[in-house]
Amino acid sequence: MSDMNNEFEQLLEESLVTIHNGEIVEGTVISVKEDEIVLNIGYKADGVITRNEYSNQQVDLTSAVKEGDVMKAKVLKVNDGEGQVLLTYKRLAQEKSNERIREAFENKEVLKAAVSTVLSGGLSVVVDETKVFIPASLVSDTYEKDLTKYAGQEIEFVISEFNPKKRRIIGDRKQLLIAEKKKQQEALFERIHVGDIVEGTVKNLTDFGAFIDLGGADGLLHISEMSWGRVENPKKVFSVGDVTKVLIKDIKDEKIALSLKFEDQNPWLNADSKYGIGTVVKGKVARMADFGAFIELEPGVDALLHVSQISREHVDKPSDVLKVGQEVEAKVVDFKNEDHKISLSIKALLNEAEDVAEADAAAEEETAQE
């Protein structure tokens, strides 16, 4: 009887497969627990996949697999010390994903994955079971101090360095952004021409102007081109993110000059009908020089009140009798539309007033004599 049992055991053992460390085996799930999966792999002992050897991600094993599923795994140890075969699923998956990434690296393929971890020096993404590191310098085409906004965000990148033996797999998002912007830039320059009116978004503000994103390239809206009048500070006119329509004033190489001085709004178009010689006007002192004061009659139209025309009395400097922002009334004594020059005189008004007063006085005296 003993011989028969030994013979049966021998036949049973011969019918079972033999396995070795590193071998890939296929088995059927016979049990699933929170911390392990047990497979029948056709060997004298069952195979076990622990939760750590299933995935690098936090996975609920009872939801991931079920009894009866057929799985492939790699043998880590033929005997784990408890008579079971220790298997790994994630390392087999990692080998496959490494091969997938290698092909993507060689073919310069664009990959897409969610950011799993934001690190101090960049971002970590996982493609299948392979971790890819994207250094901060390759995350964007502009410097970004805070990368936390990318947490959980799905991003596109290419593999710029692939060395799985050293566990160095580097992703690059920056070159995709640069390439896309270059493409948009080329399309923009093909589309726009000097004189076009286009829509853009305020991207940055400086003391000398605003940079407007036109969708592919930035244009400079200089402070002097923001209005037909004077602008003291661009930040008083715009905020970052504002959408505005601008005029393409000039295109030189990759530089675009913008303007808000639309010709149909040029205040000098009908200035001759408003500021002809002899017209009495009101305006505010905009700025002063030693030779006179510039009076703003309306935004974009300034007139010169020469120091000799401020008063009937001698005036050394305009600032002796006038101040910026003061409203004055004066008479237009010269007008040159083609040069955009208007000359004013307060003294002329005073002389007229005196002449009228003298005439009235003479009239009254003549009437009294009658």
Beta strands, then each sheet from edge to edge (+ up, - down):
strand 1: 24-32
strand 2: 36-40
strand 3: 47-50
strand 4: 70-77
strand 5: 85-88
strand 6: 111-119
strand 7: 122-127
strand 8: 130-135
strand 9: 154-163
strand 10: 168-172
strand 11: 197-206
strand 12: 209-213
strand 13: 218-222
strand 14: 243-252
strand 15: 255-259
strand 16: 280-289
strand 17: 292-298
strand 18: 301-306
strand 19: 327-336
strand 20: 341-345
sheet 1: 1+ 2- 3+ 5+ 4- 1+
sheet 2: 8+ 7- 6+ 9- 10+
sheet 3: 11+ 12- 13+ 15+ 14- 11+
sheet 4: 16+ 17- 18+ 20+ 19- 16+
end
